[in-house]
Amino acid sequence: MRDTFRNRCGRTLVAALLAAGLAAGAAAETLKLNADAAARRALEVSHGAAAAAQRVAGASSKLAAADAARMPTISAGATVQERSSVPELAVRFDPTGPPLTIFPDIRTAYNVGLDVTQPLYTGGSVTAARAASRHELDAARADESSTRSAVALNARLAYWRTAADLASVDTAKSQQRRAERLLEDAHSLRQAGMAVDADVLAGEARTAAARLAVIRAQTAADDAMAALRSLLQVPSGTTVELADAMPATLPAAPAPLPALQEQARKHRPEIDALAARVEALGAREEVAGAASRPTVGASAQWDLARPNQRYLPMKDEWNDSWSIAIAARWKLWDGGRTGAETAVVRAEKRALAEELADARRRVDLDVERARLQVESALAAVTAADASRQAAAARLTAEEERYQAGLATTSDVLAAQADLAAAETQQVEARTGAWTASARLDWAVGR
């Protein structure tokens, strides 16, 4: 019976382990990415993009507050006041009648009021503040676009860096397999008396170097993948697969430089943000200058009080009263404060205008450099493809000569080294073309 119990427990444990293994397998996910998908995911999880969106929300609320400044304000209030006892003021108007209490001793006073105020003329400050808030909202939106553009660019660059490193691992492994085949051939030829120990030792040295290259390439690829996973916030249990470990297609040739620069001036969010802030400072200058102009406002008030001070003689009873007023105010002299504050804003506006002009210059330079990099990268791809093809043909020829006893191990090793270098250059050239294209898209504002 004890054995039966043990068998049941064993079967239960095995079943539980199998169920856990199946659950773990079902929970494992695979995330397949290309450069565009990496950029979209980065934007979805980016804290920087989320922070920029919150700043836009704040600027939008600030605009709503500025718009509300032109609307009337309504305030309601109520008070209960307990006062100390005071002598009553009574006057006898009729010698034969009782005295009339003019100021009674009322210890508890109540008041309920409603106030309405409406600005009629503020010297242009409300209108200018609303314009400034609109421009600041435009700047915040441009900043958000700039942040999102930078996040997308970083994701694409991380994607292509990872793709290049993964392709380098494949290249290093291919070189290792070639070195191992050469070592096997060297052993066979030495046994046949057609090679010497130096050939075998050279093959062993190259094989060891190839293994070291694989380790280094794998470490670089793991590091790049870790950076990509962190940027995209990929869970640790998710496998990431890249669609372009060795891109077969290439980006299109860039458009003419003047057209790209014109497009960049219109669509680069940094330019839009600076231009909006220049306009906002212009409106803030109007706000500062409005302090020297007169202001006019209307107000209305309704009070329900016990006692009501406007009813004489005062009585401990509820009475209501109202008033309507138009008030004008003009600050005639403030010691030069308004002029100084206006000058500060004006100087900031001029400084920002200079920064805007310099930003346009730098945008033109960014586009020109990015376009040159794309052209150079596309030309490098053509050269790298031709170099790899020639190196592969040379290695094939050297291996055939080596098998026929017409070439030495050094000849084959040199051909292998040339092919490895050509394959690495081909990987870097092809992924570099897409990297350069991503930088050009960013520079143009796409």
C-alpha atoms as one frame of an Amber mdcrd trajectory, in Angstrom:
protein
   0.000   0.000   0.000   2.910   2.282   0.779   4.356   1.617  -2.697   0.990
   2.407  -4.245   0.879   5.691  -2.373   4.406   6.541  -3.523   3.544   5.704
  -7.120   0.506   7.965  -6.965   2.557  10.787  -5.486   5.188  10.295  -8.155
   2.633  10.396 -10.947   1.032  13.501  -9.412   4.409  15.239  -9.216   5.262
  14.338 -12.800   1.866  15.574 -13.971   2.336  18.832 -12.082   5.776  19.345
 -13.584   4.462  18.631 -17.087   1.581  21.040 -16.542   3.979  23.723 -15.310
   6.222  23.151 -18.330   3.288  23.402 -20.708   2.068  26.559 -18.978   5.528
  28.094 -19.220   5.696  27.184 -22.892   2.283  28.677 -23.505   3.255  31.820
 -21.622   6.404  32.332 -23.699   5.842  34.857 -26.472   7.712  35.862 -29.587
   7.841  39.485 -30.669   8.597  39.906 -34.344   9.947  43.321 -35.254  10.978
  45.414 -38.195  12.274  48.964 -37.936   8.817  50.562 -38.183   7.326  48.200
 -35.597  10.218  48.965 -33.238   9.556  52.696 -33.626   5.828  52.265 -32.956
   6.415  50.188 -29.844   9.022  52.651 -28.561   6.498  55.467 -28.898   3.868
  53.436 -27.052   6.074  52.761 -24.025   8.268  55.876 -23.987   8.153  57.833
 -20.741   9.596  60.839 -22.541   6.753  60.834 -25.075   4.217  60.459 -22.259
   5.781  63.385 -20.389   5.633  65.530 -23.536   1.948  64.653 -23.948   1.290
  65.764 -20.365   3.015  69.076 -21.083   0.668  69.549 -24.033  -2.275  68.863
 -21.720  -0.924  71.441 -19.277  -0.508  74.036 -22.025  -4.052  73.334 -23.194
  -5.359  73.927 -19.681  -3.335  77.124 -19.496  -5.018  78.312 -22.702  -8.421
  77.498 -21.213  -7.529  79.597 -18.162  -6.440  82.505 -20.377  -9.695  82.290
 -22.347 -11.661  82.305 -19.098 -10.132  85.658 -18.128 -12.499  87.454 -20.528
 -15.565  85.874 -18.945 -17.456  87.291 -15.943 -16.730  85.920 -12.502 -19.495
  85.134 -10.032 -18.814  84.759  -6.337 -21.148  83.805  -3.516 -20.417  84.157
   0.159 -22.017  83.916   3.577 -20.856  85.052   7.013 -22.022  84.733  10.570
 -20.466  87.207  12.982 -20.669  87.253  16.752 -19.919  90.705  18.200 -19.479
  92.183  21.645 -22.185  94.153  23.313 -22.194  97.918  22.723 -24.422 100.692
  24.114 -27.467 101.263  21.995 -27.969 104.654  20.382 -31.487 105.899  20.877
 -32.918 109.318  20.027 -36.150 110.798  21.343 -37.787 112.792  18.520 -41.144
 113.152  20.282 -40.961 114.284  23.908 -44.188 112.452  24.608 -43.262 109.232
  22.765 -40.695 106.474  23.345 -37.104 106.943  22.112 -36.180 105.624  18.628
 -33.255 103.184  18.575 -30.890 104.244  15.773 -28.035 101.808  16.495 -29.265
  98.744  18.360 -27.059  96.318  20.281 -27.138  93.415  17.811 -24.593  90.787
  18.843 -25.083  88.244  16.016 -24.941  89.449  12.390 -25.650  87.439   9.249
 -24.794  88.171   5.605 -25.388  86.362   2.313 -23.989  87.977  -0.841 -23.590
  87.469  -4.574 -20.936  89.370  -6.596 -20.556  89.544 -10.384 -17.567  91.234
 -12.067 -16.905  91.676 -15.764 -13.731  93.212 -17.276 -14.652  95.658 -20.017
 -11.224  96.929 -21.070  -7.871  95.677 -19.809  -5.469  97.542 -22.048  -5.166
  94.486 -24.286  -3.687  92.251 -21.585  -6.413  89.587 -21.755  -6.283  89.349
 -25.544  -2.486  89.234 -25.539  -2.421  86.608 -22.779  -4.806  84.423 -24.783
  -2.606  84.778 -27.879   0.503  83.937 -25.849  -1.156  80.826 -24.422  -2.167
  79.669 -27.905   1.388  80.041 -29.157   2.728  78.250 -26.071   0.328  75.389
 -26.773   1.647  75.255 -30.342   5.195  75.142 -28.945   4.289  72.329 -26.549
   2.777  70.332 -29.400   5.891  70.903 -31.492   8.023  69.790 -28.544   5.953
  66.642 -28.272   6.425  65.981 -31.981  10.173  66.541 -31.585  10.340  64.146
 -28.645   8.376  61.481 -30.507  10.597  61.927 -33.549  13.718  61.458 -31.413
  12.237  58.376 -29.727  11.368  56.830 -33.083  14.840  57.594 -34.449  16.546
  56.035 -31.430  14.384  52.932 -31.804  15.271  52.579 -35.487  18.975  53.110
 -34.794  18.861  50.517 -31.988  17.028  48.110 -34.296  19.568  48.402 -37.095
  22.486  48.227 -34.644  21.064  44.975 -33.286  20.434  43.665 -36.796  24.021
  44.445 -37.771  25.432  42.735 -34.683  23.276  39.650 -35.198  24.427  39.457
 -38.820  28.009  39.809 -37.591  27.454  36.749 -35.415  26.375  34.757 -38.481
  29.403  36.038 -40.356  31.730  35.055 -37.515  30.162  31.592 -37.323  30.610
  31.129 -41.074  34.265  32.069 -40.693  34.601  29.560 -37.852  33.106  26.786
 -39.991  35.489  27.596 -42.823  38.436  27.580 -40.426  37.361  24.225 -39.006
  37.036  22.735 -42.496  40.491  24.013 -43.354  41.871  22.444 -40.173  40.282
  19.118 -41.073  41.775  19.333 -44.558  45.180  20.155 -43.071  45.014  17.062
 -40.837  44.022  14.892 -43.794  46.751  16.297 -46.028  49.384  15.856 -43.302
  48.406  12.237 -42.910  48.763  11.871 -46.665  52.181  13.502 -46.555  51.023
  16.582 -48.477  51.158  19.052 -45.556  53.456  19.778 -42.657  52.855  20.490
 -38.974  53.052  24.221 -39.611  49.949  23.991 -41.818  48.040  22.222 -39.042
  49.212  24.708 -36.428  48.168  27.606 -38.654  44.741  26.047 -39.058  44.422
  25.555 -35.310  45.409  29.165 -34.675  42.866  30.421 -37.195  40.134  28.200
 -35.725  40.840  29.505 -32.230  40.792  33.079 -33.488  37.488  32.399 -35.271
  35.960  31.048 -32.060  37.115  34.144 -30.206  35.550  36.311 -32.927  32.243
  34.442 -32.491  32.319  35.069 -28.738  32.994  38.755 -29.212  30.346  39.103
 -31.904  27.787  37.282 -29.740  28.606  39.528 -26.779  28.128  42.642 -28.911
  24.842  41.243 -30.281  23.587  40.400 -26.773  24.478  43.901 -25.593  22.666
  45.483 -28.545  19.640  43.248 -27.993  19.567  44.169 -24.293  19.577  47.857
 -25.210  16.786  47.307 -27.743  14.695  45.307 -25.269  15.152  48.012 -22.640
  14.182  50.767 -25.064  11.059  48.866 -26.143  10.348  47.585 -22.607  10.100
  43.983 -23.789   9.413  41.517 -20.923  12.231  39.117 -20.094  10.182  36.067
 -21.104   9.531  37.377 -24.625  11.727  36.316 -27.532  12.578  39.080 -29.984
  12.962  38.227 -33.661  14.216  40.796 -36.168  12.975  40.791 -39.728  16.195
  42.277 -41.135  19.187  40.376 -39.774  20.673  40.899 -43.247  18.514  43.357
 -45.227  18.093  42.330 -48.858  16.461  45.590 -49.957  17.947  49.063 -49.788
  16.429  52.509 -49.152  15.639  54.682 -52.137  18.077  57.297 -53.351  17.501
  60.680 -51.669  15.717  63.575 -53.346  17.636  66.715 -54.419  19.107  68.725
 -51.557  17.095  71.978 -52.034  13.801  70.082 -51.928  14.829  68.213 -48.772
  15.979  71.396 -47.039  12.751  73.178 -47.911  10.770  70.244 -46.545  12.830
  70.263 -43.347  12.231  73.985 -42.749   8.492  73.328 -42.927   8.295  70.096
 -40.950  11.097  70.030 -38.379   9.285  70.362 -35.031  12.214  72.197 -33.441
  11.692  75.042 -35.917   7.963  75.102 -35.194   8.563  75.152 -31.438  11.005
  78.058 -31.597   8.783  80.031 -33.986   5.785  79.524 -31.685   7.781  80.680
 -28.675   8.901  83.813 -30.519   5.238  84.619 -31.199   4.347  83.840 -27.591
   6.989  86.267 -26.315   5.617  88.903 -28.662   2.229  88.459 -27.027   3.816
  88.475 -23.562   5.387  91.818 -24.459   1.887  93.150 -25.061   0.792  91.748
 -21.697   3.651  93.496 -19.918   2.952  96.811 -21.682  -0.753  96.654 -20.857
   0.032  97.504 -17.222   0.561 101.148 -18.275  -2.887 101.414 -19.877  -6.205
 102.123 -18.143  -8.574  99.323 -17.208 -12.348  99.431 -16.986 -14.590  96.897
 -15.299 -18.198  96.450 -14.302 -19.476  94.853 -11.115 -22.795  93.994  -9.546
 -23.522  92.983  -5.966 -26.548  91.672  -4.107 -26.595  91.331  -0.313 -29.050
  89.765   2.090 -28.048  90.744   5.617 -29.302  90.790   9.171 -28.936  93.598
   9.980 -28.469  95.364   6.651 -26.208  98.401   7.150 -28.029 100.326   4.419
 -31.346 100.208   6.295 -31.720 102.827   9.004 -32.519 102.597  11.687 -30.889
  99.192  11.866 -33.054  96.327  12.960 -32.326  92.705  13.790 -34.147  91.468
  10.697 -33.337  90.294   7.147 -33.169  92.935   4.375 -31.615  92.779   0.915
 -29.833  95.430  -1.157 -27.974  95.617  -4.479 -25.482  97.804  -6.313 -24.068
  98.160  -9.833 -20.760  99.909 -10.532 -18.354 100.716 -13.351 -14.798 101.317
 -12.183 -11.813 102.674 -14.121  -8.207 102.523 -13.009  -5.075 103.951 -14.585
  -1.613 103.546 -13.163   0.011 106.910 -13.850   3.511 106.162 -12.584   5.177
 103.026 -11.266   8.803 104.085 -11.147   9.593 102.581 -14.566   8.693  99.019
 -13.570   6.347  98.406 -16.510   8.865  99.691 -19.032  11.621  97.530 -17.543
   9.456  94.395 -17.571   8.481  95.075 -21.177  12.145  95.521 -22.122  13.021
  92.171 -20.508  10.403  90.326 -22.557  11.430  92.174 -25.710  15.078  91.162
 -25.203  14.071  87.529 -24.650  12.042  87.645 -27.848  14.981  89.000 -29.852
  17.321  86.396 -28.364  14.915  83.605 -29.263  14.552  85.005 -32.788  18.336
  84.731 -33.186  18.192  81.150 -31.927  15.474  80.446 -34.479  17.637  81.773
 -37.309  20.552  79.643 -36.126  18.270  76.607 -35.834  17.225  77.012 -39.468
  20.910  77.103 -40.440  21.622  73.944 -38.443  18.607  72.188 -39.965  19.944
  72.892 -43.450  23.301  71.454 -42.387  21.660  68.405 -40.797  19.816  67.641
 -44.021  22.903  68.111 -46.171  25.006  65.834 -43.978  22.282  63.195 -43.714
  21.803  63.185 -47.474  25.551  62.782 -48.025  25.567  59.864 -45.592  22.764
  58.134 -47.511  24.537  58.603 -50.829  27.801  57.378 -49.332  26.093  54.390
 -47.692  24.387  53.335 -50.925  27.675  53.581 -52.796  29.366  51.575 -50.032
  26.762  48.818 -50.420  27.603  48.427 -54.113  31.297  48.283 -53.347  30.823
  45.925 -50.396  28.672  43.527 -52.414  31.282  43.428 -55.167  34.062  42.959
 -52.626  32.260  40.077 -50.949  31.575  38.388 -54.269  35.210  38.708 -55.314
  36.468  37.469 -51.934  34.175  34.433 -52.060  35.371  33.593 -55.575  38.991
  33.945 -54.501  38.469  31.658 -51.498  36.850  29.036 -53.687  39.793  29.195
 -56.081  42.364  29.013 -53.276  40.611  26.026 -51.713  40.617  24.217 -55.044
  44.310  24.986 -55.484  44.976  23.852 -51.912  43.233  20.537 -52.545  45.339
  20.102 -55.661  48.524  20.887 -53.764  49.123  24.114 -55.643  48.437  26.525
 -52.764  49.616  26.727 -49.185  47.635  26.980 -45.996  48.671  30.603 -45.745
  47.056  31.307 -49.104  43.736  29.832 -47.946  43.942  31.583 -44.588  44.534
  34.901 -46.319  41.559  34.296 -48.601  39.401  33.388 -45.599  40.448  36.547
 -43.790  39.627  38.637 -46.848  36.201  37.009 -47.126  35.475  37.543 -43.427
  36.394  41.211 -43.730  34.291  41.540 -46.899  31.270  39.931 -45.237  31.593
  42.229 -42.227  31.831  45.247 -44.514  28.783  44.057 -46.421  26.743  43.760
 -43.224  27.856  47.185 -42.001  27.193  48.752 -45.403  23.669  47.364 -45.768
  22.546  48.144 -42.235  24.411  51.451 -42.456  22.323  52.416 -45.482  19.120
  51.973 -43.489  20.616  53.782 -40.520  21.558  56.716 -42.752  18.073  56.684
 -44.280  16.513  56.842 -40.792  18.709  59.822 -39.918  17.699  61.564 -43.155
  14.008  60.997 -42.416  14.544  62.543 -38.984  16.527  65.464 -40.403  13.793
  66.221 -42.941  11.045  65.932 -40.333   9.342  62.860 -41.697
